[in-house]
């Protein structure tokens, strides 16, 4: 027996010492940039596909749909409600985005638009009274308006009253709605008169607007702003062509819609139904215009009571 204290200890059945294997050296792996690019590509494709074919957010930039929609409202627009057309796909335009964000140059749209193609895939006409997103022919802008006339309708406007197929659309008595004044809803005297901006019983500044409720032939009802005479109070008569719709804003005296030419920033008459981009469904949230880049201001800029507001007109029996 080897009693040498300096000898290694042998295991039974062998005469070689057992030494613990050193742990493998840790290898630092670099970022797999190709995998990152592929992941971002598929994420972008999924988002654009959802925006193009299912639903997309929409921002209200004007007061043409008061009192139901206010500047600063964010909406959900369903893209599948009437099928899909050439205006449905969302294709980002990097040049327009760069000019708008970096160079601060105004751009009509951040997206490319496909060339006009007749028809819709799984297409159907809107229902009278729907609130829809529309791209005026020959432009890249998105407008939001209400469907008033359908193909084959004989339509005219006389002294502010819409006449469909010889019958005036039912109009209720004038009543008033108070819209809180804020940065996005300033209630300008040039738009609504000096007398519109008043304090309510709580001392808050509000825009006191005259309202007339309209009821369409299919019994769908909604409110319109009635400010008196305006250039759009008399129009037609016209017969709406096949596969076209006639659109109007609810703020009748402050809306550029089918009653006005493209040169007047209107819709140029009845719009081909291929130019309808989707149906407005509901308000997700609304901002009063006071938010800044500071996140602490975002919560305080939210308007209470707007989230979840349905944009479908009421149906009466």
C-alpha positions as CSV (number, residue, x, y, z in Angstrom):
1,X,0.0,0.0,0.0
2,X,1.2,3.4,-0.9
3,X,1.4,5.4,2.2
4,X,3.0,8.4,0.7
5,X,0.8,11.3,1.8
6,X,1.7,13.2,-1.3
7,X,0.3,10.5,-3.6
8,X,-3.0,10.9,-5.3
9,X,-6.0,8.9,-4.1
10,X,-6.8,6.1,-6.6
11,X,-10.3,4.9,-7.3
12,X,-11.1,1.1,-7.2
13,X,-10.4,-0.6,-10.5
14,X,-8.1,2.0,-11.8
15,X,-4.7,3.5,-11.2
16,X,-5.4,7.0,-12.5
17,X,-6.4,9.9,-10.3
18,X,-9.8,11.4,-10.8
19,X,-9.7,15.1,-11.3
20,X,-12.8,17.3,-11.5
21,X,-13.3,18.6,-15.0
22,X,-13.1,22.4,-15.1
23,X,-16.3,24.2,-15.9
24,X,-16.6,25.2,-19.6
25,X,-15.6,28.7,-20.2
26,X,-18.7,30.9,-20.6
27,X,-19.2,32.1,-24.1
28,X,-20.8,35.5,-24.5
29,X,-23.1,35.4,-27.5
30,X,-23.7,38.5,-29.5
31,X,-27.2,39.9,-30.5
32,X,-28.8,38.0,-33.3
33,X,-29.7,41.0,-35.3
34,X,-31.3,39.0,-38.1
35,X,-33.7,37.4,-35.6
36,X,-34.5,40.8,-34.2
37,X,-35.2,42.2,-37.7
38,X,-37.4,39.2,-38.5
39,X,-39.4,39.6,-35.3
40,X,-40.0,43.3,-35.9
41,X,-41.0,42.5,-39.5
42,X,-43.6,40.0,-38.5
43,X,-44.9,42.3,-35.7
44,X,-45.2,45.2,-38.2
45,X,-47.0,42.9,-40.7
46,X,-49.5,41.8,-38.0
47,X,-50.2,45.3,-37.0
48,X,-50.6,46.6,-40.5
49,X,-52.8,43.6,-41.4
50,X,-55.0,44.3,-38.4
51,X,-55.3,48.0,-39.4
52,X,-56.0,47.1,-43.0
53,X,-58.6,44.4,-42.6
54,X,-60.0,44.4,-39.1
55,X,-60.0,47.8,-37.3
56,X,-57.9,50.9,-36.9
57,X,-57.8,53.9,-34.6
58,X,-59.0,57.3,-35.9
59,X,-58.5,60.8,-34.6
60,X,-61.1,63.5,-34.9
61,X,-59.4,66.7,-36.2
62,X,-62.4,68.9,-36.9
63,X,-65.8,69.9,-35.5
64,X,-67.8,68.8,-38.6
65,X,-69.5,66.1,-36.6
66,X,-70.6,68.0,-33.6
67,X,-72.3,67.5,-31.3
68,X,-71.7,63.7,-31.4
69,X,-67.9,63.9,-32.1
70,X,-65.5,66.4,-30.7
71,X,-61.9,67.4,-31.7
72,X,-59.6,65.1,-29.7
73,X,-61.9,62.1,-29.7
74,X,-60.1,58.8,-30.6
75,X,-62.3,56.2,-32.3
76,X,-62.3,52.6,-33.4
77,X,-63.1,52.1,-37.1
78,X,-64.1,48.7,-38.3
79,X,-62.5,48.0,-41.7
80,X,-64.6,44.9,-42.5
81,X,-68.1,46.4,-42.1
82,X,-68.6,46.9,-45.8
83,X,-65.9,44.6,-47.2
84,X,-62.6,45.8,-48.5
85,X,-61.6,48.2,-51.3
86,X,-58.5,50.0,-52.6
87,X,-58.6,52.4,-49.7
88,X,-58.5,49.6,-47.1
89,X,-54.8,48.7,-46.9
90,X,-52.6,50.6,-44.5
91,X,-49.2,51.0,-46.3
92,X,-46.8,53.3,-44.5
93,X,-45.1,56.0,-46.6
94,X,-41.6,56.6,-45.0
95,X,-41.0,59.7,-47.0
96,X,-44.3,61.4,-45.8
97,X,-43.5,60.3,-42.2
98,X,-40.0,61.7,-42.4
99,X,-41.2,65.0,-43.9
100,X,-43.9,65.4,-41.2
101,X,-42.0,64.3,-38.1
102,X,-38.4,65.5,-38.9
103,X,-38.9,68.3,-41.4
104,X,-42.2,69.5,-39.9
105,X,-43.7,69.7,-43.4
106,X,-47.5,69.2,-43.5
107,X,-48.5,65.9,-45.2
108,X,-52.0,64.8,-46.2
109,X,-51.3,61.2,-45.1
110,X,-48.6,59.0,-43.7
111,X,-49.7,56.1,-45.9
112,X,-49.5,55.1,-49.6
113,X,-52.8,54.7,-51.4
114,X,-53.4,52.0,-53.9
115,X,-54.7,53.0,-57.4
116,X,-58.5,53.1,-57.7
117,X,-60.1,49.7,-58.3
118,X,-63.8,49.2,-59.0
119,X,-65.8,47.2,-56.5
120,X,-65.3,45.8,-53.0
121,X,-64.2,42.4,-51.8
122,X,-67.2,40.9,-49.9
123,X,-68.7,44.3,-50.4
124,X,-72.0,45.8,-49.1
125,X,-73.5,49.2,-49.0
126,X,-73.5,51.2,-45.7
127,X,-76.8,51.6,-43.9
128,X,-78.5,55.0,-43.9
129,X,-77.3,56.8,-40.8
130,X,-74.0,55.1,-40.4
131,X,-71.0,57.2,-39.5
132,X,-68.2,56.3,-42.0
133,X,-64.6,57.1,-42.9
134,X,-64.3,58.3,-46.5
135,X,-61.4,59.3,-48.7
136,X,-62.5,62.0,-51.2
137,X,-61.9,61.0,-54.8
138,X,-58.4,61.9,-56.0
139,X,-57.1,62.6,-52.5
140,X,-55.3,60.9,-49.6
141,X,-57.3,62.5,-46.8
142,X,-59.7,60.7,-44.5
143,X,-63.0,62.5,-43.6
144,X,-65.7,61.3,-41.2
145,X,-69.3,61.9,-42.2
146,X,-72.8,60.4,-41.9
147,X,-74.5,58.4,-44.7
148,X,-77.7,60.2,-45.7
149,X,-78.5,59.1,-49.3
150,X,-78.2,55.7,-50.9
151,X,-78.0,54.7,-54.6
152,X,-81.2,55.6,-56.5
153,X,-82.3,58.2,-54.0
154,X,-83.6,61.5,-55.2
155,X,-82.0,64.0,-52.8
156,X,-82.1,67.7,-52.3
157,X,-81.6,70.2,-49.4
158,X,-84.0,73.1,-49.0
159,X,-83.5,75.7,-46.3
160,X,-81.5,73.2,-44.3
161,X,-84.0,70.4,-44.6
162,X,-83.0,67.2,-46.3
163,X,-85.6,65.9,-48.7
164,X,-85.3,62.2,-49.7
165,X,-87.4,60.9,-52.5
166,X,-89.9,63.8,-52.2
167,X,-90.3,63.5,-48.4
168,X,-88.6,65.9,-45.9
169,X,-86.5,64.2,-43.3
170,X,-88.2,64.5,-40.0
171,X,-86.8,67.3,-37.8
172,X,-87.5,67.8,-34.1
173,X,-87.8,71.1,-32.3
174,X,-84.7,73.2,-31.6
175,X,-83.1,72.4,-28.2
176,X,-79.7,73.1,-26.8
177,X,-76.6,71.1,-25.8
178,X,-73.7,72.5,-23.7
179,X,-70.3,71.3,-24.7
180,X,-67.5,72.2,-22.2
181,X,-65.0,74.7,-23.6
182,X,-61.4,73.5,-23.6
183,X,-58.3,73.8,-25.9
184,X,-59.7,71.4,-28.4
185,X,-63.2,72.8,-28.2
186,X,-62.7,76.6,-28.0
187,X,-66.2,77.6,-29.2
188,X,-64.8,80.3,-31.5
189,X,-67.1,83.4,-32.0
190,X,-66.3,83.2,-35.7
191,X,-67.9,79.8,-35.9
192,X,-70.8,80.0,-33.4
193,X,-71.3,83.7,-32.5
194,X,-70.4,85.6,-29.4
195,X,-73.5,84.4,-27.6
196,X,-72.7,80.7,-27.8
197,X,-69.9,80.8,-25.2
198,X,-71.5,81.1,-21.8
199,X,-71.0,80.0,-18.2
200,X,-73.3,77.2,-16.9
201,X,-74.8,77.0,-13.5
202,X,-71.5,75.6,-12.1
203,X,-69.5,78.5,-13.5
204,X,-67.9,76.4,-16.2
205,X,-67.5,77.9,-19.7
206,X,-69.6,75.9,-22.2
207,X,-70.5,76.2,-25.9
208,X,-74.3,76.5,-25.9
209,X,-75.3,75.1,-29.3
210,X,-78.8,74.9,-30.9
211,X,-79.6,71.3,-31.8
212,X,-82.1,69.7,-34.1
213,X,-82.7,65.9,-34.0
214,X,-83.2,64.3,-37.4
215,X,-84.9,60.9,-38.0
216,X,-84.2,59.2,-41.3
217,X,-86.7,57.0,-43.2
218,X,-85.3,53.9,-41.6
219,X,-86.0,55.4,-38.1
220,X,-82.4,56.0,-37.2
221,X,-82.0,59.2,-35.2
222,X,-79.1,61.6,-34.4
223,X,-78.5,65.2,-33.4
224,X,-77.4,68.0,-35.8
225,X,-76.2,71.5,-35.0
226,X,-78.5,74.2,-36.5
227,X,-76.8,77.6,-36.8
228,X,-79.1,79.3,-39.3
229,X,-78.4,80.0,-43.0
230,X,-75.2,78.6,-44.6
231,X,-74.2,78.0,-48.2
232,X,-75.0,74.3,-47.9
233,X,-78.6,74.9,-46.9
234,X,-79.8,74.5,-50.5
235,X,-78.6,71.8,-52.8
236,X,-79.8,69.7,-55.7
237,X,-82.0,67.9,-56.5
238,X,-79.9,65.0,-57.7
239,X,-80.3,61.3,-58.2
240,X,-77.6,59.3,-56.4
241,X,-75.8,57.0,-58.9
242,X,-75.4,53.3,-58.5
243,X,-72.8,52.3,-55.9
244,X,-72.5,55.8,-54.6
245,X,-73.5,57.3,-51.2
246,X,-74.3,60.9,-50.2
247,X,-72.6,62.0,-47.0
248,X,-73.2,64.9,-44.7
249,X,-71.6,66.2,-41.4
250,X,-73.8,66.5,-38.4
251,X,-72.5,70.1,-37.8
252,X,-74.5,71.0,-41.0
253,X,-73.4,74.6,-41.2
254,X,-69.7,73.9,-40.6
255,X,-69.2,70.7,-42.7
256,X,-67.5,70.3,-46.1
257,X,-69.3,67.2,-47.4
258,X,-71.1,65.9,-50.4
259,X,-72.8,69.2,-50.9
260,X,-69.5,70.9,-51.8
261,X,-67.0,70.5,-54.6
262,X,-63.5,69.0,-54.2
263,X,-62.1,72.5,-54.8
264,X,-64.1,73.7,-51.7
265,X,-62.5,70.8,-49.8
266,X,-65.8,68.9,-49.9
267,X,-66.5,65.4,-51.3
268,X,-67.6,66.6,-54.7
269,X,-71.1,65.1,-54.6
270,X,-72.1,61.5,-54.0
271,X,-69.0,59.4,-53.3
272,X,-68.2,55.9,-54.9
273,X,-68.7,53.3,-52.2
274,X,-65.2,52.1,-53.0
275,X,-64.0,55.3,-51.2
276,X,-65.5,54.2,-47.9
277,X,-62.8,53.1,-45.6
278,X,-64.9,51.7,-42.7
279,X,-67.5,52.3,-40.1
280,X,-67.0,54.3,-36.9
281,X,-67.9,52.2,-33.9
282,X,-67.2,53.9,-30.6
283,X,-65.0,56.4,-28.8
284,X,-62.0,54.9,-27.0
285,X,-60.9,58.0,-25.2
286,X,-60.8,61.8,-25.7
287,X,-58.3,64.5,-25.0
288,X,-58.9,68.2,-24.2
289,X,-55.7,69.3,-26.0
290,X,-53.8,70.3,-22.8
291,X,-51.4,67.3,-22.8
292,X,-47.7,67.9,-23.4
293,X,-44.8,65.6,-23.8
294,X,-44.7,65.3,-20.1
295,X,-46.5,62.0,-19.2
296,X,-47.7,63.6,-15.9
297,X,-50.1,65.8,-18.0
298,X,-51.7,62.9,-19.9
299,X,-54.1,61.8,-17.3
300,X,-55.4,65.2,-16.6
301,X,-56.0,65.8,-20.3
302,X,-58.5,63.0,-20.5
303,X,-62.1,64.1,-20.9
304,X,-64.4,62.2,-18.6
305,X,-67.5,60.4,-19.9
306,X,-66.3,60.0,-23.5
307,X,-64.8,56.5,-23.4
308,X,-67.1,53.9,-24.8
309,X,-69.5,56.3,-26.4
310,X,-71.3,54.4,-29.2
311,X,-71.3,56.1,-32.7
312,X,-74.3,54.1,-33.9
313,X,-77.5,56.2,-34.2
314,X,-80.4,55.4,-32.1
315,X,-83.2,53.5,-33.7
316,X,-86.8,54.5,-32.8
317,X,-90.0,52.5,-33.3
